[in-house]
Amino acid sequence: MERFVIIGAGAAGITAAKTLRAFRPQDVITVLSTDEQVHSRCMLHKFLGHERTAEGINFVPADFFEKNDIYHISGQTVTGIDTAAKTVSYGEGYSVPYDKLLIAAGSAFFIPPIPHFREAPNVFGFRDLSDALKIDAAFAGGKRVFIVGSGLVGLDAASALCRRGAQVTIAEMAPRVMPLQTDGYAASVYQKVFEDHGCRFLLGIGASDAVVDGEGNITEVILSTGEHVPCDFIIMAAGVRPRIQLAQAAGIRAERAIEVDDHLRTSAPDVYAAGDCTGLSGVWPDAMAQGKAAAENMAGVGTVYEKPYPFKNTSNFFGVTMLSVGRLDQTEGADVIVHRTPKEYKKAIVKDGKLTGYLSLGDISNSGLYLHLIKNGVDVSGKLDRIFRLTFADFYGINEKNGEYVYTV
């Protein structure tokens, strides 16, 4: 009987636990998590906006651990990994042994070295349920919110708090909102819909200093322009860092992220990693795929994990949906095709006959096809005149030997 230990109860960790139980019905599986309960990071804004309870953003059944005979040690922070003794330490001097270990510790928000920001008790991230609970408590004491960063995390928090009547100011160093996922037009659509709901944007502007009260709380953010913006609390959404401290302390190779091979094995024997901590992708479905592949390898199946295509995001704010795939900023020497109507906006970037970027605002149906075309480098050079009307049927052909239709990409 083998002992499997999983650090983290997010998308990667829970998927790994479920997969391991399917392959190893008699073995011991233990999941350790800092948060008290399982929750979907993608649904945190629903909790913060009081649209759902904490239980309502749990992405597994309430009896998941009991039904699958999995030990869940919740509300405990892992303090160390001993790869020689094969133990994981947690809490106040406790430890659990393992035969195989999965690190699925996720990522953490990052606070840049702005004066007072790292010390102030009213500066929060928005990555975990514990963060959302802190923000919810802070909101009870004041509704003026300053958000650093207008990416998906920042806009998630902003949309939730706007619904509750907050006064939201969002500072973004880039010249447009969601700079990694949008172009100028798509950004303007999202900016307007947020402004219509009471948000104020400060684009191309950063925070340079702060005014604090006697308890060290930031009461005003000082912008690079010299303007002072009063606030009751701050949400940092300008970037994340993979959680690698445990791996580094255990001597496992990790610089910007935990290094893994194509079987998601780390540099330490019998230690695997999956999810945000590997730096492979920050997208929920990709984390689940990594958790599944890592678990299969831990169970001895032997699965090669195919790295996902980067720069893939979907969003839906105030009823405006968007899909963004690939690199929208690399247009030099490329064909840029745009389709725009009052209800939808689409953009395709084709270079050397290959689709390298795709943006759809308003209608994101058939998105799987465009992701497939970009990921597999499919030649679309003869189809540019109908690039937005393609289906998988456009990539079927006749097998010369037997006359059957076959997929050609």
ABEGO torsion letter per residue (X at the ends): XBBBBBBEABAAAAAAAAAAAAABAABBBBBBBABABBBBAAAAAAAAAGABBAAAABABBAAAAAAAGBBBBBGBBBABBBAAAGBBBBEBGBBBBBABBBBBAEBBBBBBBBBGAAABAABBBBABAAAAAAAAAAAAAEABBBBBEABAAAAAAAAAAAAAGBBBBBBBABABBGAAABBAAAAAAAAAAAAAAGBBBBBGBBBABBBBBAAGBBABBBBAAGBBBBBABBBBAAEBBBBAAAAAAAGBBBBABBBBBAAGBBABBGBBBBEAAAGABABAAAAAAAAAAAAAAAAGAGBBBBBBBBGBBBBBBGGBBBBBBEBAABABGBBBBBBBBAABBBBBBBBGGBBABBBBBGBABGAAAAAAAAAAGBBAAAAAAAAAABBAAAABBBBAAAGBBBBAX
